C-alpha cells in the first residue's frame, strides 16, 4: 500500500497502530500545512513539518507537561531514536526528568574544553590571564609550552599520574635546575586543581609530589644601608656597560618600582608636563593602575634616555629589536658586574628605599601606597581609598635628593651623572 501522509484522518489511523514506523512511511511522510504527529512506539513520535522531520516524546512530570527532542531524521535513525527513547523512559521510571537531564548534558558539552592535559591547561590559563600580570602570563605560558605540554600535553588527565609527572620534573631538574622544576610543578598544581573543580579528575598528582626534591631556600637579601646607597650610585656611574641599562637601574632606584615595571615601560605611560608615570593595570602585579610621581632627577634621566631608545615605544628596547622590551635579566648582569652578586639585587632597591623613608619618619601608609602593596587588613582596605598623592610627591623628591644630592635643587638644568656611552 502506498502511503502519503497528508490528512488528519490518516494520522488518526496511524495513532492506533501497533507496529513502529517503517523507513518507507517515514520517507513518504509530508505535509503542506500544519505539522503532523506520527506515532512510532511507546509514546515516541515523528513530528513532520514542511522542512523537517524530528523525533519527539511528550510526557508529564510533577503535573507539568514536557517535550523532549531526540534529533532530526535522517541524522537520527529510527533505531537510534528508539534507543534514546527507551533511556528516557527508564529515567522517568526512576523518577528522573529526562528533559532536565538532556539540558544538563547539553550544558556540559558547551562547557567542555577537552580531556587532555594541554586542553585543560589552556582553559585554566585563558580564564586567568586577564586578571594576572604580564610576568605571571609569561612565566606560566613558558612552563606549559616548553616544559609540560611536550611530554604530557596530549595525555588524558586521568592517565597523568604522579609517576609520569615526576619523570617530567626530573628531566627539567637535570636540564634547567631544581628551582625551575619546582615552579613547573606549581603550575601543574594549578592546572590539576582546575580540573578537579571542573569535575574532570578527583585527585591532584602534582600535590602528591610536594617535597619531591630538596629546594634551596629563597635567599632574602638585606637592603643597602644608608651609607652604602651613594657608593651604589658611584659604582653604577663607573660601570662601563650600556648607558640605557644604567639609566634603567637609576630610574628603578629613583622610583623603586618592580624590575619588570620599569624594564617594560612605554613612553606613552609618562606625563612629563605633570611629572607622573601611570603604569597600566595589566602591567601591575595586583592588576590595578599605579601612579608614580616623578622627581626632578627622574625627569632628567628620562630626557637623557630619549635618544637612546631609538624611537621605540619602549623606554628600554631589546638589543635584538626595538619592537620588544629589554630582557629582565639584563639589570641583574650589571649588578653582578658592579660586585653586588649574591648580596643585593634589583628587587632589593624597594626594601632599601622603604627602610630609608621609614627611618625618616614618612608615614607607613604613604610608603606602602607608593610601593603598590595591598592592604592586608581587608576591612581597612575596603574603606581606605586615599592615595596620599601630595605626600607621595614630596616623599619621592626627598628620596631623589638623597640619592643624587648634587642635584637637590629647585631649578636649573640637571645632568644625571652617567656617561653617554652606548654599546655597539
N, C-alpha and C positions, 0 to 999 in steps of 0.2 A: 504494500500500500504506500502510495506517495504522500508525504506529509509536508505541508507548507503552513506553518502556524501563523495565522493572520487574524483569527477571530477569538472572541471570548468563549464561544461555545466549545471550540476545540480545546482551548486551555482548560476549561472545566472538565472535559473528558479526560485530559491528562492528569488532572488533580486526583482522579480516582484510581490511577494505575498502580499496579503492584511492582512492576519492573522499573529499574532505573533508566534514565535517558540513554539512548544509543548515539553513537557518533553521527549516524545519518540524520537522526532527529535534531541533534544539536546544530549540525551544519546547515540544515534547511530552515531552521527557525529564524523568523524575521518579523518585523513589524513596521508598519507605515505610520503608526500613530503612537498611542500610549505604550509604555513599557509593559512587556509581558513577563509573567512569573511562571516558569515551567518547573514543576516539582520533579525532583530526582528520587531521593530515598531518605527516610528518617528525618525529614524536615529540611534537607538540603534542596536548594532550587537554583535554577539558572535565570537570571534577570536579563531579558533581551530588550535592548533599545535599538534605535536606528543605526547606531555606530558601534555598540559594544555588546558583549555577552559576558556576564560576570557571575561567579558562584557566590551565593549568599545563604545566610541562615538567620531566621528571626526567632527570638526566644524571649522569655520573661525571667527576670531575676530580681528578687526583692520587690515584687509587684511593679516592676518597671519593664518596658519593652526595649529590647536591644536588637541591633542588627550587626552581624559580623560578616566581613567580606573576605573571601579566600583568594581572590585574584581573578583575572580575566582569562577567558578561554580565547585562543588555544594555548596561551603561555602556561596556564594551569590546566592540566589534563583532567578529564573526569576522574581517573584513578587517584590523582594527587588531591583533587578537591574532596573526594570521599575520605581519603586518609586524614586530611586536616579536619574534616567534619567529625569523624569519629573521635579524634583527640579533643575537640571542643565539647562533644557530648560527655566524654569521660570527665573533663574538668567540671562540667555542670553537675554531674553525679556526685562529685567530691565537694560540691559547694563553692566552686571557684567560678568567677565570672570570666568566660573566655575572651570577652571583648576587652576587659581590663588587662588580662594577660598579654593579649596581642598588642595593646597600646604600649605596655611597658617594654615588650620586646622591640618594638619599633624605636622607642626612645633609646634603648640600649644600643641598637645598631647605629643610630645617629650619633651617639656619644663614643662610638668605637674608634680607636686610633691604632688598631693592630695589636698583635700579641707578642711581637718581638721586642727585645731589649731596646733596639735603636728606635723603633716607633714609640715606645713608652717614654724613652728619654727625650725624644723630640717634643712629645706632648707636654711633658713636665717643663722643659726649657722654655717653650713658647708661651706657656701660661705664666711664667715667672719673669721673663726678660724685661717686660715693660716697667716693672716695679723695682728693677735692680740696676746697679751702677754699671758703667761701661767696663770697669775692671772685673766685676762679677761675671758679666756676659762673656768677656774674652776668656777668662780662666776656665769656666765650665764648658764652653764651646770647645776649647782646646782639649780638655781631658776626655770629653766624649768623642770628638772627631779623631784625635790622634791615638788615644790610649785604650779606650773601651770598645768602641764600635768595630774596629778592625778584627777583634777577637771574639766578641760575644754579641755583636750588633744584630746578626741575623738569627740568633738563637731564641726560641720561645722562652718567655720569662720563667716558666715552670721548670725549665731544664738548666737554668743558670744557678747551680748550687754553690755552696761555699768553696768547694774544692776547685771548681772551674775558675771562680773569681780569684782565688788565692794564686793560682798559676799565672793569671794575668798580672797580679800585683808583684809577684816575684820577678817577672820579666822586666817590669817597669823599674823595680828596685835596682836591678843589675844595670839597666840602660841609663836611668836618669836619677837614681838615688832614692833613698827610703822616704825622704820628706815629700817628694813629688808623688811617690806611690801612695802615701797615706792621704794626700789631698785627692788623688783619684778615687780612693776608697770612699772618702767622704762625699764625693759627687755621686758615686754609685749608691750610697746610703739613701740619698735624697730621691733618686730615681726609683728605687725599690719601695721606699715609703709611699711615694706617689702611686705606685702600682697597687699597694695594699689598700690605700684609700679608695682606689677605683675598683676594688674587689677582684683584681686580677690574680693575686697571689695572697698567701696567708702568712708567709714568713719572709724576713729580710736577710738574705745571706751575707750582705755587706756588714750588717750589725753583728752577726755572729763572729766576724773577723776582727772585731775591735781588740786591739792589743796584739795583732798578728805579728808585729815586729817592734823592736825597741826603737822608739822615735826619739832622737836627741831633743832635749827640752829647748824651747824657744828662748833665745837669749834676749833679755830686755836691757838694751844699752842705756847707760846713765846719760842724762843730758850734759851738755857742756857747762862747766862752772862759769860764773860771771867773768872771771879773769881769763878764761880761755876763749871767749867769744871773739875778741879783737884779734887774737892770734889766728883763729879760724879764717877771718876775713883777710888777714895778711897772707896766709898760705894760699887762699883762693886767688888773690891778686897775683901772687908769684907763679901760679901754675901755668905751664906752657901749653895747655890744651886750648880747645876751641873757645873763642870769646863768647859765642852764643851759649854754649853749655855752661860757662862760668856765670853768665847773666841769668841763666835758668836757676842756678843754685842761689845766686844773690837774691833774686825775686822770691824764691822759696823761703829764704831767711827773712826777708822783709815782710812777707805776707803770712808766713807759717801755715800755708795750705798743704794739703797732701801732695805727694810727688806726682801722682797721675793727674791731679787737677791743674798743676802748672805746666807739666810736660806736654799735655794735650790741649792746652788753652788755645782759643782762636781770637783773632784780633777783634772780631765783632762783639766779643763779650766785654770789651773795655770802653768806658766812657771817660775820655781824658778831660773833657770840659768839667765834669762833675767829680772827677777823681774817684771813680768807683769801678770795680770789676764785679760783674754779676755772672756767677757760674751757674749755668742752667741745671735744672733738677736732674736731667738724665745723666749728668756727669758727677753728681754728688752721691756719696755713699748712702745717705739717708733719703735720697730721691726728693729733696726739697731745694729750691734755688737758694744760693748763698751769696751775700753781698760782702765784698772785701773793700774797705776804704783804702785808698792808695795814698801813701805818704809822698812827700816831695821827692824823696830818694827813689821810690818805686817808679814814679812818673819819669824821672830822669833815666833810669835804667831802661824803661820801655822805649824812650826816644833813641837811646844808643842801639837798642835791639832791632829797631825797624828795618834798617838797611841790611841787616844780617839774616833776615828771614826770607829774602829773595822773592818778595811779592807772594809768598804762600799765605793761605788762610790761617795757617798755624803760626804761633809765635816761634816755635822750635820745630821746623820741618825735619824729616828724616834726611840723612845723608844720601839715601838712595832715591828719594822722590819728594818733591815739595808738596805732593798731594797726601802725604802720610805724616803723622807726628813723630817726634823723637822716640826712640826706643827707651822704655822705662829703666833699663839697666844702665843707660849712659851716665846719669849723675853718680851712680854708685862707683863707676870706674874712676871718676875724678876724686871721690872721697878716698878710695884706695890709694891713688897716686899721691894724694896730699898727706898720707900717713895715718888716716883715721880708720883703716880697715880693722874690723873686729871690735871697735870700741865706740864708734859714732857713725850713724847712718843718716840718710835724708829724713827718715821719719823722726829721728831724734831732735830735729830742729823744732818741732812742735812742742816737745817737752821742755826744750831749752827756753823758748820764748815764754811759755806758760810759767815756768819757775821764776824767771826774771820778773815778769809782770806781777806775779803773786807777792814776791818779795818787795815790790814797790808799792804795795797796798792797793792795787787795782782790784775792784770788786770781782769775786769769782764768777758771778753771773755774766759779767761783761766778757771775761776771758773765755768762758765756756761757749758763749754765743758766737764769738769770733772763731773759735775752733770748730764750730758747727757740730758740737757734741749734742746728743739728745738728752733731755732731762729724764733722769731715771725714775723720779717720782711722777707717776702717770697723772695723779690728781693735780699736782702743781703744774705739770706740763700743759694740761688742758686749759688752765686759767692764765698761765704766764705767756702772753704773746708779745711781750716787749722785745724790741730789737736793740735798745740802748745805743742807737746809732751815734749820737753826739759823743758819748763816752768812748765808743769804739774808734771814732775818728781821732780823738785826742790820744787814745792809747796807742794806735798804730803809728802816729807821728812820734810819740815819745820813744817807742821801741826803735824806730828807724834812726832817730837822733842818737841813740846809744850805739847802735850797730855801726853807723857811719858818722862819728862825731864831727869830722871835718866839714860836714855838710848840714849841720844842725842850724840852718839859717832860715830866715823868713822870706828871703827873696834872692834874686841873682841867678846866674846860670850855674847849674850843677853838672859836674862831670864825675860819674861813678868811676872810682879808681880801678878800672880793668883795662888791660891792653887791648887795642883794636886789632887783634890777631885772629885770622880766620884760617883754619886748616884747609889745605888744598885737597 
